[in-house]
Amino acid sequence: MLLRKEEVAVMCNKLEERKQAMLMYHLQHLSKAEICRRLKCTRPWLDRWLERYDPGDVEGSLRDHQTGPKQDNSPWSAAIRQQVIDMRKARSQEPRWRYAFIGAEAIHLELKALGSAEVPPVRTIHTWFVEADLVNHPEEPSEEEKEPKPIPLPVADAVNRVQQLDLKGPLYLAGRSTKHYLAVLRDRYSHRCAITVLDSREAQGIVDFLVVNWHWLGLPDYLQLDNALEFRGSNRYPRSFGKVVRVSVDLGIEPVFNPPGEPWRNGGIEWFNGFLDKRLLQVKFEDLQAFRAEARVCQDQCNQTHRLAEHDGLTPNQIATAAALRLPPKDYSRHRSKQLSQERGFVSFVRLVRKSGRITLGAGDRFMVDPDLAYQYVLARVDLAQKLVRITHDEQEIKTYDFSADTVGLWAMDEQQGIPVDNKIVKVLVEV
């Protein structure tokens, strides 16, 4: 039987109490009445454990005896139990299974896909792993931050509705000082991923990685990113977006920037980065070529072998096969142009309204929303063709501001309040 952590704690406390009683009686020579008074226990309880106590096996003699059935009435054969334990051990130890999921759910889905005559439920498989001491018991996770307010991020309800991009690093090869970065692109719905190793954080290397992999991964509707400068662009020109944004909108993709300082908004890819930490980045590489080759192996195995319970045990590649993918033109090369315009498309920013009622999209690029919406999330959607930014809350448009380059820094309190900043007032074009 699998015990909860609180049940284990109670058992440990009971064992310590019994040890304390034996210590008081046999070493301190206290009377039974005094022991019962100090421990607040009954005389029959003390007599029972004094009779059971064995100095040669202190722990065993003072533990609770098993009261369950003596015979194993499990409907599952010993062969299937041994098989799933062997599968777990193989995936934990053999290099060829380095990137495989090893949990009870993964084993259950694999048995189901293989058409096994016996497919024990996930809970049963997990119990067997615990009994075989194959499960690590991590520390209790810290309580997640409460999120009582809705956040206007796109919903990943289909293949390539939302892809997430992240750059991990710097990383170093053993004995070398050269910096390398792990670029990861992952579809939020199917978990299909692309992984490579870059020599720098420069935008050109990132867009080369994106375009190459979009030719087989497919183009997303939304590309979710953090606010790193290599993704967003220069702080000096906050309304002149960088190459990642320009190439995305040129291909009909809408970049969506997470709230600053909230990496968990990219939850899927942040979890995947943790997976890569434990698997891919534990391998020792002799050179960059070997690092890149192993990253490709990791990518292929994740796409081909990771079975997803939410998709009836299908792998990422199987999920994508059933979808209609939107691909870039075969001869697409505008991502290498140095004069790529930003005259069409949309760029979105999810922002938390400050106590003052303002939000900040880029360095010094602030907009007044509404002090009544303090600590609420809003969506600021930039229309590149009209050079406007429309701010919405709970899908209701609140304000529209001019987003042309010559209005950067002209942020102020709302015109209705008449409180200028730096003697300049930004005019609200539309207020709903």
SULGIPE-V697090 format. One record per residue. N is the residue number from 0. RES is the residue in one small letter. SS is DSSP state (h for helix, s for strand, l for the rest). Layout:
((N,RES,SS) (N,RES,SS))
This chain:
((0,m,l) (1,l,l) (2,l,l) (3,r,l) (4,k,h) (5,e,h) (6,e,h) (7,v,h) (8,a,h) (9,v,h) (10,m,h) (11,c,h) (12,n,h) (13,k,h) (14,l,h) (15,e,h) (16,e,h) (17,r,h) (18,k,h) (19,q,h) (20,a,h) (21,m,h) (22,l,h) (23,m,h) (24,y,h) (25,h,h) (26,l,l) (27,q,l) (28,h,l) (29,l,l) (30,s,l) (31,k,h) (32,a,h) (33,e,h) (34,i,h) (35,c,h) (36,r,h) (37,r,h) (38,l,h) (39,k,l) (40,c,l) (41,t,l) (42,r,h) (43,p,h) (44,w,h) (45,l,h) (46,d,h) (47,r,h) (48,w,h) (49,l,h) (50,e,h) (51,r,h) (52,y,l) (53,d,l) (54,p,l) (55,g,l) (56,d,l) (57,v,h) (58,e,h) (59,g,h) (60,s,h) (61,l,h) (62,r,l) (63,d,l) (64,h,l) (65,q,l) (66,t,l) (67,g,l) (68,p,l) (69,k,l) (70,q,l) (71,d,l) (72,n,l) (73,s,l) (74,p,l) (75,w,l) (76,s,l) (77,a,h) (78,a,h) (79,i,h) (80,r,h) (81,q,h) (82,q,h) (83,v,h) (84,i,h) (85,d,h) (86,m,h) (87,r,h) (88,k,h) (89,a,h) (90,r,h) (91,s,h) (92,q,h) (93,e,l) (94,p,h) (95,r,h) (96,w,h) (97,r,l) (98,y,l) (99,a,l) (100,f,l) (101,i,l) (102,g,l) (103,a,h) (104,e,h) (105,a,h) (106,i,h) (107,h,h) (108,l,h) (109,e,h) (110,l,h) (111,k,h) (112,a,h) (113,l,h) (114,g,l) (115,s,l) (116,a,l) (117,e,l) (118,v,l) (119,p,l) (120,p,l) (121,v,h) (122,r,h) (123,t,h) (124,i,h) (125,h,h) (126,t,h) (127,w,h) (128,f,h) (129,v,h) (130,e,h) (131,a,l) (132,d,l) (133,l,l) (134,v,l) (135,n,l) (136,h,l) (137,p,l) (138,e,l) (139,e,l) (140,p,l) (141,s,l) (142,e,l) (143,e,l) (144,e,l) (145,k,l) (146,e,l) (147,p,l) (148,k,l) (149,p,l) (150,i,l) (151,p,l) (152,l,l) (153,p,l) (154,v,l) (155,a,l) (156,d,l) (157,a,l) (158,v,l) (159,n,l) (160,r,l) (161,v,s) (162,q,s) (163,q,s) (164,l,s) (165,d,s) (166,l,s) (167,k,s) (168,g,s) (169,p,s) (170,l,s) (171,y,l) (172,l,l) (173,a,l) (174,g,l) (175,r,l) (176,s,l) (177,t,l) (178,k,l) (179,h,s) (180,y,s) (181,l,s) (182,a,s) (183,v,s) (184,l,s) (185,r,s) (186,d,s) (187,r,l) (188,y,l) (189,s,l) (190,h,l) (191,r,l) (192,c,s) (193,a,s) (194,i,s) (195,t,s) (196,v,s) (197,l,s) (198,d,l) (199,s,l) (200,r,l) (201,e,l) (202,a,h) (203,q,h) (204,g,h) (205,i,h) (206,v,h) (207,d,h) (208,f,h) (209,l,h) (210,v,h) (211,v,h) (212,n,h) (213,w,h) (214,h,h) (215,w,h) (216,l,h) (217,g,l) (218,l,l) (219,p,l) (220,d,l) (221,y,s) (222,l,s) (223,q,s) (224,l,s) (225,d,l) (226,n,l) (227,a,l) (228,l,h) (229,e,h) (230,f,h) (231,r,h) (232,g,s) (233,s,l) (234,n,l) (235,r,l) (236,y,l) (237,p,l) (238,r,l) (239,s,l) (240,f,s) (241,g,l) (242,k,h) (243,v,h) (244,v,h) (245,r,h) (246,v,h) (247,s,h) (248,v,h) (249,d,h) (250,l,l) (251,g,l) (252,i,l) (253,e,s) (254,p,s) (255,v,s) (256,f,s) (257,n,l) (258,p,l) (259,p,l) (260,g,l) (261,e,l) (262,p,h) (263,w,h) (264,r,h) (265,n,h) (266,g,h) (267,g,h) (268,i,h) (269,e,h) (270,w,h) (271,f,h) (272,n,h) (273,g,h) (274,f,h) (275,l,h) (276,d,h) (277,k,h) (278,r,l) (279,l,h) (280,l,h) (281,q,h) (282,v,l) (283,k,l) (284,f,l) (285,e,l) (286,d,l) (287,l,h) (288,q,h) (289,a,h) (290,f,h) (291,r,h) (292,a,h) (293,e,h) (294,a,h) (295,r,h) (296,v,h) (297,c,h) (298,q,h) (299,d,h) (300,q,h) (301,c,h) (302,n,h) (303,q,h) (304,t,h) (305,h,l) (306,r,s) (307,l,s) (308,a,h) (309,e,h) (310,h,h) (311,d,l) (312,g,l) (313,l,s) (314,t,s) (315,p,h) (316,n,h) (317,q,h) (318,i,h) (319,a,h) (320,t,h) (321,a,l) (322,a,l) (323,a,l) (324,l,l) (325,r,l) (326,l,l) (327,p,l) (328,p,l) (329,k,l) (330,d,l) (331,y,l) (332,s,l) (333,r,h) (334,h,h) (335,r,h) (336,s,l) (337,k,l) (338,q,l) (339,l,l) (340,s,l) (341,q,l) (342,e,l) (343,r,l) (344,g,l) (345,f,s) (346,v,s) (347,s,s) (348,f,s) (349,v,s) (350,r,s) (351,l,s) (352,v,l) (353,r,l) (354,k,l) (355,s,l) (356,g,l) (357,r,s) (358,i,s) (359,t,s) (360,l,s) (361,g,s) (362,a,l) (363,g,l) (364,d,s) (365,r,s) (366,f,s) (367,m,s) (368,v,l) (369,d,l) (370,p,h) (371,d,h) (372,l,h) (373,a,l) (374,y,l) (375,q,l) (376,y,s) (377,v,s) (378,l,s) (379,a,s) (380,r,s) (381,v,s) (382,d,s) (383,l,l) (384,a,l) (385,q,l) (386,k,l) (387,l,s) (388,v,s) (389,r,s) (390,i,s) (391,t,s) (392,h,s) (393,d,l) (394,e,l) (395,q,s) (396,e,s) (397,i,s) (398,k,s) (399,t,s) (400,y,s) (401,d,s) (402,f,l) (403,s,l) (404,a,h) (405,d,h) (406,t,h) (407,v,l) (408,g,l) (409,l,l) (410,w,l) (411,a,l) (412,m,l) (413,d,l) (414,e,l) (415,q,l) (416,q,l) (417,g,l) (418,i,l) (419,p,l) (420,v,s) (421,d,l) (422,n,l) (423,k,s) (424,i,l) (425,v,l) (426,k,l) (427,v,l) (428,l,l) (429,v,s) (430,e,s) (431,v,l))
